[in-house]
C-alpha cells in the first residue's frame, strides 16, 4: 500500500495516528521527527528517506504548530504524499491553543489516498499505459503482417524463378527431343535406302546383268 502510516502532532504531542500500534518503528520515527521539528518553532515542508525501513517520510509544519506526517513506500510519487497532508490539514479546525481533529478522518484519508481510482494522475497514467500497450500490440501485429507479406513476396519471386527455370528446361528438352527425332528419322530413311540397295544388288546382281 502506498501510505503505510500517518500521524498528526500538536507540537511534540501525538493527537492522531493510523494505523494504531501496527508499525511501532515508524511511530517512533515520527515521534522523534515531531519532537525535533516542534523545537525549531518554524514552518517546514520536506521529505526524508529511511532506507532501513524502505520508506519515504513526508511532513509539513504549519504556522499553528501542527505537524502532519505520512510514511509512504518509496515508489509513491511525492505529490501524492503532500496532497494527502494538505487534505488532512484542511480537517484541522481551531487555533494553536484550541483545535479539534476527527481521528477517524485520518483513517478515511489514508484509505482514500491508497485507492488508485482516486488519484487522477495515476488513473490518467494507467490509461496512457493501457493505450501504449495497445499501440505496441498493434505495431507488433503490423510488423508480423509485414514479415508475412515479405515472406509471401519472397516465395512468389522464388516460384516465378522456378517457373522460368522449368520453362527453359522444358524448351531445351523439347529441342533435344526434336533433334533426336530428326536423327532417328534420318537413320530410318538411311536404313531403308540401304535395304533397298541391298535387295536391288541381290536381285539384279552387282553388274545388273539380271535386270537388263
Helices and strands as residue ranges (DSSP letters): E 3-10, E 13-18, H 24-40, E 44-50, E 55-61, E 66-73, H 78-90, E 93-94, E 99-100, H 103-113, G 116-118, H 120-204
